[in-house]
């Protein structure tokens, strides 16, 4: 998966940085899984082996810690960082090209290092993003807030994440808040040790996990 994403963005002019067609009717960020040919042709690439079946039948279904999501007939159990792949609404639309994007990807954030920028990983929906102020989910598999869709106990207290460098590693659930999700995200925000979070501040189901 990491190789596919890196190839797509090779040279800064690939899929993640050009005017790729996205949803014309919704004004939502580019859905890399649904638009990039390798995923359409080999959809198993977007499935975590621990979550291959949807939780329920339906055209659009959210996933869970060990279940896949479904969106417009596409089934997967990895999700995308919604802030890293471009937008199809507002000032990010190319003039005269409704539904075409210009990137507000991590490449435009002016970072000295992108080793902490998450792109794709275990998640309960196709697109979501964590924010500094995002409160942790009250239980594992909480779906009511999309910014919690990455915080699932799928791999022994963590999730597997692909970073902008092309590397993949396990990220602890409490470590999620220390990643650079968007250009304004504070990696030392209120849900990090540096930001003053205390062990007792976390929901009961998360208190046993490692602090970051």
KAQUIFEN-V531322 format. One record per residue. N is the residue number from 1. RES is the residue in one small letter. PSI is psi in whole degrees, 0 to 359 (none if undefined). D_LAST is the distance of its C-alpha to the last C-alpha in Angstrom with 2 decimals. Layout:
BEGIN
N	RES	PSI	D_LAST
N	RES	PSI	D_LAST
END
This chain:
BEGIN
1	x	315	26.63
2	x	320	24.91
3	x	319	28.38
4	x	316	29.95
5	x	317	27.67
6	x	320	28.13
7	x	322	31.87
8	x	330	32.03
9	x	16	30.68
10	x	125	32.52
11	x	7	33.87
12	x	3	32.36
13	x	19	35.28
14	x	201	34.31
15	x	325	33.51
16	x	354	30.35
17	x	7	32.25
18	x	194	35.79
19	x	50	37.69
20	x	137	37.04
21	x	134	38.57
22	x	199	36.21
23	x	117	37.00
24	x	337	40.09
25	x	348	40.14
26	x	340	36.62
27	x	44	35.20
28	x	162	31.85
29	x	160	29.65
30	x	129	30.79
31	x	96	30.15
32	x	315	29.70
33	x	317	30.11
34	x	332	33.32
35	x	335	34.95
36	x	124	34.26
37	x	317	37.11
38	x	327	35.32
39	x	324	33.41
40	x	322	36.64
41	x	330	38.56
42	x	74	36.03
43	x	341	33.86
44	x	340	32.30
45	x	334	30.15
46	x	9	28.12
47	x	134	27.64
48	x	134	24.90
49	x	339	26.91
50	x	354	25.04
51	x	82	26.16
52	x	344	29.63
53	x	139	31.59
54	x	153	31.42
55	x	331	30.93
56	x	166	34.33
57	x	149	37.25
58	x	162	37.57
59	x	320	37.67
60	x	110	34.25
61	x	134	31.75
62	x	152	28.01
63	x	196	26.17
64	x	185	23.93
65	x	322	21.40
66	x	31	24.34
67	x	155	26.88
68	x	162	27.74
69	x	161	28.52
70	x	131	31.94
71	x	117	32.92
72	x	43	36.56
73	x	355	37.26
74	x	128	34.31
75	x	130	32.08
76	x	167	28.56
77	x	9	25.17
78	x	152	23.14
79	x	170	22.65
80	x	148	22.54
81	x	110	20.45
82	x	341	23.22
83	x	359	22.62
84	x	1	23.17
85	x	5	26.61
86	x	171	29.15
87	x	156	30.94
88	x	28	34.42
89	x	165	35.02
90	x	212	35.43
91	x	351	35.54
92	x	357	34.00
93	x	134	37.16
94	x	134	39.58
95	x	132	42.82
96	x	8	45.45
97	x	72	43.20
98	x	128	41.98
99	x	359	39.27
100	x	151	38.55
101	x	154	35.35
102	x	141	34.31
103	x	138	30.72
104	x	48	27.97
105	x	177	25.71
106	x	335	22.92
107	x	340	25.86
108	x	6	26.98
109	x	352	23.81
110	x	33	24.73
111	x	145	21.55
112	x	330	21.93
113	x	140	19.54
114	x	15	18.85
115	x	346	16.63
116	x	12	13.73
117	x	112	16.25
118	x	139	16.36
119	x	306	19.98
120	x	145	20.58
121	x	183	18.84
122	x	125	19.09
123	x	166	20.06
124	x	2	22.68
125	x	167	24.72
126	x	323	26.06
127	x	131	24.45
128	x	164	21.46
129	x	140	18.86
130	x	143	15.64
131	x	159	15.86
132	x	324	13.83
133	x	0	15.70
134	x	122	15.57
135	x	145	15.18
136	x	153	13.78
137	x	144	16.84
138	x	340	18.75
139	x	161	19.37
140	x	124	18.84
141	x	12	21.20
142	x	123	21.54
143	x	355	23.58
144	x	344	24.78
145	x	116	22.22
146	x	332	21.93
147	x	352	18.55
148	x	0	17.26
149	x	350	19.10
150	x	342	16.23
151	x	80	14.21
152	x	143	16.36
153	x	70	16.11
154	x	330	18.43
155	x	65	17.22
156	x	55	15.95
157	x	16	12.66
158	x	180	12.30
159	x	154	14.59
160	x	133	16.37
161	x	136	16.31
162	x	129	18.90
163	x	167	18.04
164	x	344	20.69
165	x	350	21.34
166	x	356	22.59
167	x	155	19.97
168	x	135	18.52
169	x	164	15.57
170	x	134	13.58
171	x	126	10.39
172	x	150	8.24
173	x	321	9.17
174	x	342	6.13
175	x	340	5.32
176	x	322	8.83
177	x	347	8.55
178	x	356	7.40
179	x	159	10.59
180	x	88	13.96
181	x	329	15.92
182	x	176	18.88
183	x	342	20.47
184	x	1	19.49
185	x	131	15.90
186	x	114	13.73
187	x	353	10.49
188	x	38	9.66
189	x	186	11.17
190	x	346	11.50
191	x	28	8.88
192	x	159	5.91
193	x	320	5.65
194	x	330	8.10
195	x	0	10.09
196	x	8	10.63
197	x	144	9.42
198	x	152	10.58
199	x	323	10.41
200	x	352	13.88
201	x	338	13.26
202	x	153	12.23
203	x	152	15.31
204	x	320	16.67
205	x	343	16.28
206	x	351	12.46
207	x	335	12.01
208	x	349	12.47
209	x	158	9.59
210	x	142	6.67
211	x	151	3.82
212	x	none	0.00
END
